[in-house]
Amino acid sequence: MSDIRFDGQVAIVTGAGGGLGRAHALELARRGAKVVVNDLGGSVDGAGGSSAAAEAVVAEIKAAGGEAIADGASVTNDAGVAAMVQRAMGAWGRIDVLICNAGILRDKSFAKMELVDFNAVMDVHVLGSVKPIKAVWEIMRAQNYGRIVVTTSSSGLYGNFGQANYGAAKLALIGLMNTLRLEGAKNDVRINAISPVAATRMTESLLPPDFAAKLAPELVTPGVVYLASQDGPNGAILTAGAGVFALSQIIETEGAFLGAGATAEAVRDHWAAITDAKGAEAYVGGHGQTQKFLRKTMS
């Protein structure tokens, strides 16, 4: 099969000044994409800002013969996001790929977490994905082509102590993806999610050094490149780390019909049948669950 290429395509990568975003931007450029390298240049908790990181990645891309522009907008700023998209359109006339990678951490146990820390993480991860997606959505629909990748996390999919804010934000992106994959399909606008495990400045305090050495950000990027490619899937949650790739799915068991007069005691007494994994299914839309409910009432 032929190599995956992005010749003639334009990609925006948020949070691309370092770590995962940098790796994604460099690889997309190596494969022919013109890249907007977006990075606020703030600290891990979102404080401060500098364009130096984004400009350094642009310099790397240009040194390798690629095309790129730096952008220092915050993904939470409406005007900044709009200006970033207009810069891309002004320079290259189209936007084919959006990688939503920007993020911050403010980890604390829920008992000690202030609402300001919860709001800040939700703002950057959720609205910081929604705003760029909204800004490119009609452009991609008009082109009848677009590829979007949001960044979720095992903290959202499965939970992680001290990350109630981060986990809530990351799982929210799966809900966003599940609806947008349906709404964008007729215009070939596809959206997928990457759930990475990588040694970056956001994880350096969490990973032992010997393990971190196996988790280079570049080992996640092949998954992102495939998800963003012309033949990539739609609505997939790809987990990636240390060169390992797997699919995560939300599944629902077949369940048990307890009738209109069901009681809490009946739910308790039929718990084994309700949770039996045999016949579990990953639905392609909420209607799948509804259809199952109706089918079971008639069986």
Secondary structure, 3 states (H helix, E strand, C coil): CCCCCCCCCEEEEECCCCHHHHHHHHHHHHCCCEEEEECCCCCCCCCCCCCHHHHHHHHHHHHCCCCEEEECCCCCCHHHHHHHHHHHHHHHCCCCEEEECCCCCCCECCCCCCHHHHHHHHHHHHHHHHHHHHHHHHHHHHHCCEEEEEECCHHHHCCCCCEHHHHHHHHHHHHHHHHHHHHCHHHCEEEEEEEECCCCCCCCCCCCHHHHCCCCHHHCHHHHHHHCCCCCCCCCEEEEECCEEEEECCCECCCCCCCCCCCHHHHHHCHHHHCCCCCCECCCCHHHHHHHHHHHHHC
